[in-house]
């Protein structure tokens, strides 16, 4: 009986604990919750936390006395560009890292719909959020009223395709912890950390 117990302890020790944080209460939250259901739970333990406020407020909340990130091996904070540079946000994320916990910022330019759209088709040269959101409604057939939702038939199995087409063909996937050009997103790095994309797919 002893060897199996040792094996189970070893498996638990190798399990990666990940906290996914976002200030997007509807779209991002829904998407990330679904990702957590799709991970290999023997290898990854993932949960989602929603914090209201702008990206710097989110980081400040996570650095406060009431927040303890030491239980997590990785923290990924998902925000939109929203027409504002996020370099300070990314810097604060890096400074929040510790020996126990790696903290990474995930920025979608101009907004999270860039990543959602890439599941359906190559992204376009969006000028702003409205362009990306209009394209999302066209691709999904959702009404303006339901534009923050994910359709029931969202193509979850197209993560690898989305990673390849979430930026223009003339650009490449931005490095982790960076803000890429418009349009782009570093969401593929998050999926790879969850084991939902292989290294060559991201």
C-alpha positions in Angstrom: 0.0 0.0 0.0 2.9 2.4 0.6 4.1 2.8 -3.0 0.7 3.9 -4.4 0.5 6.5 -1.6 3.9 7.9 -2.4 2.8 8.1 -6.1 -0.3 10.0 -5.2 1.7 12.5 -3.1 4.1 13.0 -6.0 1.3 13.7 -8.4 -0.2 16.3 -6.0 3.2 17.9 -5.6 3.5 18.3 -9.4 0.1 20.0 -9.7 0.3 23.6 -10.9 -1.9 26.0 -9.0 -3.1 29.0 -11.1 -5.2 32.0 -10.3 -6.8 33.8 -13.2 -7.8 37.4 -12.4 -9.8 39.8 -14.5 -11.8 43.0 -14.2 -14.2 41.8 -16.9 -17.2 40.7 -14.9 -19.1 39.2 -17.8 -17.2 38.2 -21.0 -13.8 37.5 -19.6 -15.2 35.9 -16.4 -17.4 33.5 -18.4 -14.5 32.6 -20.7 -12.0 32.0 -18.0 -14.5 29.9 -15.9 -15.0 27.7 -18.9 -11.2 27.3 -19.3 -10.9 26.1 -15.7 -13.4 23.3 -16.5 -11.2 22.2 -19.4 -7.8 21.8 -17.8 -6.3 18.5 -16.8 -7.1 18.6 -13.1 -4.4 16.0 -12.3 -1.9 18.5 -13.5 -3.5 22.0 -13.0 -5.7 23.5 -10.4 -7.2 26.8 -11.7 -9.7 29.2 -10.3 -11.0 32.7 -11.4 -11.2 35.9 -9.3 -13.0 39.0 -10.6 -11.8 42.4 -9.2 -13.6 45.6 -10.2 -11.6 48.6 -11.3 -8.9 49.6 -13.8 -5.9 47.3 -14.3 -3.7 49.2 -11.8 -6.4 49.0 -9.2 -6.6 45.2 -9.8 -2.9 44.9 -9.1 -3.1 47.1 -6.1 -5.9 44.9 -4.7 -3.8 41.8 -5.2 -0.8 43.3 -3.4 -2.9 44.4 -0.4 -2.7 42.8 3.0 -6.0 40.9 2.5 -4.7 39.2 -0.6 -2.3 36.2 -0.3 -1.0 34.8 -3.6 1.5 32.4 -2.0 -1.0 29.5 -2.6 -0.6 29.9 -6.3 2.4 29.0 -8.6 1.1 31.4 -11.2 -1.2 34.3 -11.3 -2.5 35.6 -14.7 -4.2 39.0 -14.8 -6.4 39.5 -17.9 -7.2 43.1 -18.9 -8.1 45.1 -22.0 -6.0 47.8 -23.6 -9.1 50.1 -23.7 -7.2 52.8 -25.6 -4.6 53.2 -22.8 -1.0 52.1 -22.6 -0.7 49.2 -20.1 3.1 49.3 -19.6 2.8 50.5 -16.0 0.3 47.7 -15.4 2.7 45.0 -16.8 5.6 46.5 -14.7 3.4 46.3 -11.6 2.5 42.6 -12.4 6.2 41.7 -12.6 6.9 43.4 -9.3 4.1 41.5 -7.7 5.9 38.2 -8.4 7.7 36.4 -5.6 9.8 33.3 -5.2 6.7 31.2 -4.8 4.5 32.9 -7.3 4.9 34.2 -10.9 2.5 37.0 -11.8 1.9 37.8 -15.5 -0.2 40.5 -17.2 -2.3 39.5 -20.2 -3.3 42.4 -22.4 -5.7 42.3 -25.4 -5.5 45.2 -27.8 -7.9 46.8 -28.2 -10.1 44.4 -26.2 -10.8 40.8 -25.3 -13.0 40.3 -28.4 -9.8 40.1 -30.4 -9.1 36.7 -28.8 -12.7 35.6 -29.1 -12.9 36.6 -32.8 -9.7 34.6 -33.6 -11.6 31.4 -32.7 -13.8 32.0 -35.7 -11.6 33.8 -38.2 -8.4 35.9 -38.6 -8.7 39.2 -36.8 -9.1 42.4 -38.9 -7.2 45.7 -38.6 -9.5 47.1 -35.9 -9.3 50.8 -35.3 -10.9 50.6 -31.8 -13.0 48.5 -29.5 -16.2 49.2 -31.4 -14.7 47.6 -34.5 -13.6 44.5 -32.7 -17.0 44.2 -30.9 -18.9 44.7 -34.2 -16.8 41.9 -35.8 -17.6 39.6 -32.8 -21.4 40.1 -33.3 -21.0 39.4 -37.0 -19.1 36.2 -36.4 -21.4 34.9 -33.6 -24.7 36.3 -34.7 -25.3 37.6 -31.2 -27.5 40.7 -30.8 -26.3 43.9 -29.3 -28.1 43.0 -26.1 -26.2 39.7 -25.8 -22.9 41.0 -27.1 -21.1 40.4 -23.8 -22.1 36.7 -23.8 -20.5 33.7 -25.3 -22.7 31.7 -27.7 -23.7 28.2 -26.7 -21.7 26.8 -29.7 -18.5 28.8 -29.0 -15.7 26.8 -30.7 -13.6 25.9 -27.7 -11.6 23.4 -29.7 -10.1 26.1 -31.9 -7.6 27.4 -29.4 -4.6 26.5 -31.6 -6.2 28.3 -34.6 -7.0 31.3 -32.5 -3.4 31.5 -31.3 -2.2 31.6 -34.9 -4.7 34.3 -36.1 -5.1 36.6 -33.0 -2.7 39.1 -34.7 -2.3 40.4 -38.3 -0.2 38.2 -40.6 2.4 40.9 -40.8 2.9 40.7 -37.0 3.8 37.9 -34.6 2.4 36.8 -31.3 3.6 39.3 -28.6 6.0 38.0 -26.0 4.6 37.2 -22.6 4.3 40.2 -20.3 4.2 42.6 -23.2 1.6 44.8 -24.9 1.5 44.0 -28.6 0.3 46.1 -31.5 -3.4 46.6 -32.4 -4.9 44.0 -32.9 -3.2 41.4 -30.7 -3.5 39.6 -27.5 -1.2 37.5 -25.2 -3.9 35.1 -24.3 -2.1 32.1 -26.0 0.5 32.3 -23.3 -2.3 31.8 -20.7 -3.7 28.8 -22.5 -0.2 27.3 -22.7 0.4 27.7 -19.0 -2.9 25.8 -18.4 -1.8 23.0 -20.6 -4.5 23.8 -23.2 -1.9 24.7 -25.9 1.4 23.0 -26.7 4.5 25.2 -27.0 4.5 25.0 -30.8 0.9 26.1 -30.9 1.5 29.3 -28.9 
